[in-house]
Amino acid sequence: MRESTDWRVELNRAGASLQELLSEGMPADNPERWVQRLEDKLGAVSRALTGFCSDCDLGLYDDCIELAPRLVPQVNKIRSEQVQLQASVQEQIKLLHTQQPGPGLQRSMRAIVFKVDQLNHHAVDLVYSAYDTDLGGPG
């Protein structure tokens, strides 16, 4: 029997792991290895985001709307954030090996970490609003 994955938790972990790598900074002696690690971390974010979106699209958002129809705008906003974030992550993965590692790359990565965190919080707030239940958000 397979255990189900809590993609919200996985997305939070992947974002934190990416943040941790960014905090270490790019070593001057081996930037290629750092970029490879960065690509691995972005891949983990992408996989977790895909799982998170799938779980939400399999009924969680519909359940929230059914319980609280006033949440339709928030659901639409979160769905839009998910699409934009996945596109940003995929674009950044493509660009990793074509751009010079440096401040611009690190800014792009920090923006992704921020958006992951923001998406996670918005989803937790949505579920709390619908179910009036605290899921114990990250942090």
Order of alpha helices (4+ residues) and beta strands (2+ residues): alpha-alpha-alpha-alpha-alpha
